[in-house]
Amino acid sequence: MGRFVANNNSLSDVPWEVHNATSLAAVQLDNNRFGSLIPYSVWSLPRLRFLSMQSNDIGDISFLGRLPTDLEELVLNDNRLMYIPEKIRQFSKLRRLELSSNYLKLIPIAISYLKDLEVLTVAHNQLQALPAELGRLTQLHTLRFHSNALVTLPRTLAVLYRWHPANDTVCPQPQLACVP
């Protein structure tokens, strides 16, 4: 498994030749200048399992349809995302999805098709509700949703979690670390 890390630069592209690194499974391009243009050299990697593009001023993630469907971890924190496309459901092996510090107002029901999802981070957005369908995610052990505009939580989360309204934390069953 190969890893390509080019964080904290001013990159807006990745050399085309990178796509020849067919064993490359992890790409980390945090804090660069990609905007919504994901280079071919990245989305054409057949073994890509981890992609992190935090702090890249990404506003449109229509590129999701081009990524390998075997993707296991997708980190897009601190961008300008306003929505999550229904295409997210194609990543049936996704275990970790981080979308904090964006401008999301809702989470699509398509998230409930990610049966292997273990970690979902949607803190620091503009969410007004969480979909009841999150209760279908039986592998979900960490759900971070603090600092949103939520006024209620779906009852279906009670199936997976014990909610502690006194300190606004959610603890999975069986007892694991609580996440504020």
N, C-alpha and C positions, 0 to 999 in steps of 0.2 A: 504494500500500500504506500503510495507516494503522497507527499504533502507539498503544496505550493503556498507560501505565505509571503504576501507583499503588502503588509499593513502600513498605514501612516506615511503615505506618499502622496503624490499628486497625479496618480495614474487615471487615465480615462480609457485605456485600452491595454490588452495583454497581447504579447507577440503571437501571431498566428501559429507559429511553430509549436507552441505549448500543446496544441491539440494532438501532436504526435506522441506525447507522453501518455500512452494508453493505460498505464498502471496508476496514473494519478487519481486518487480517490478523495482527497481533501483540498479545497481551495479556500483560502482566507484572504479577502481583499478589503478589510475594514479600513475606514477613514481614508478614502480616496475620492475621486471625482468621476465616478462612472455614470451618475444620473440613472436613467432608465435603460441605458444601452449595455446589455450584457454581451461581452465579446464572444464570437463564435468559438474561439479557442477554449472557452470555459464550458459553454453549454453542449459542446460536441464531445466532451470527455465521456466515454462509455461506462467507466467505472466510478464516476463521481457519486459519492455518498454523503459528503459534507460540503456545504457552501455557506460561507459567512460573508456578508457584504453590509456590515453595520456602518452607519454614518457615511453614506454615499449620495445623499440627496436623491434617492430613488423615489419617484412618485408613481410610477406605473410598473406593475409586475406582470404584464401580459407575456413576458418572456418565460413564465413558468411552463407553458406548453412545450417549450423546447428542451427543458432539462430532462435528464434521464429519470424515468419513473421509479427507479430503485433508490432515489434519494432518501436518506435516513435522517439528516439534520439540515435544517434551513434556518439561518439566523439573519434577520433583516431589521434589527432594532435601530432606532434613531435615524429614520428616513422620513419621507413625506407621504407614506402610504395612506390612502383614504378608503381603500376597499381591498378585500381578498377575493380574487376571482374564483368562480365555481371550479375551475381547473384544478384547484388544490386537491380535490378528491382523487386525482390520478396517482398521487403519491401514497399508495397503500402501505408502503413500508416506512413511512415517516414516523420517527420516534420523538423528535424534538422540533418544535416550531416556536421561534422567538420573534415576536412582532411588537415589542415594547417601544414606547416613545415615538409613536406615529400619530396619525389623525384618524384612526379607525373609529367608525360609529357603530358598526355591527360586525358580528362574526357570522359568516354564512353557515347554513345548515350542512353544507358540504363537508365541513370539518368533522362531522360525526361519522364520515366514511373512513376516517383515518384510524382504523381499529388498533394499530400498534402504537399510537401516540401515547407517550409517557409524560412529556413535559410540554405545556402550553403556557407561554408567557405573553400576556396582552396588557401589561401594566402601562400606565401613563399614556392612555389614549383618550378617546371621547365616547367610549362605549356607554350606552344607555341601558343595555340589557345583555344578558348572556343567553344563548339559545338553550332551550330545554334539552335538545338533542345531545348536549355535552354529556349527559348522563349515560349515553351509550358507549362512551369511551372507557371500557373496563380496565385498560392498561394505564390510564392516566393516573400518575401519582403526584404530579406537581402542577398546580394551576395558579399562576400569578396574575391577579387582575386588579390590584390596588391602584389607586389614583386614576379613577375613571368617573363617570357620571352615573353610576349604577344606583338605582333606588330599591331594587329587589333582586333576589337570586332565584333561579328556577328550582322548584322542589325536587327535580330529578337529580340534582347534585347530591342530595341527601343519600341516595343509593350508594354513591362512591365515597362520600365525605361526611365528616362531622363538622358542621359550621359552628364557630364560636363567636356569636354576635358581640360578646363583651369586648373582645380584642380584635374583631374583624379578621380572624385567621381561618384558614381551611386546613383540616388535617385529614389525610387519606386513611382509609381502612385497609389493612391493619395500621396501627399507629406508626407513623413515620414523622419526620420533622415537620412542624407546622410552618406554613409560608405566609408571612404577613402580606 
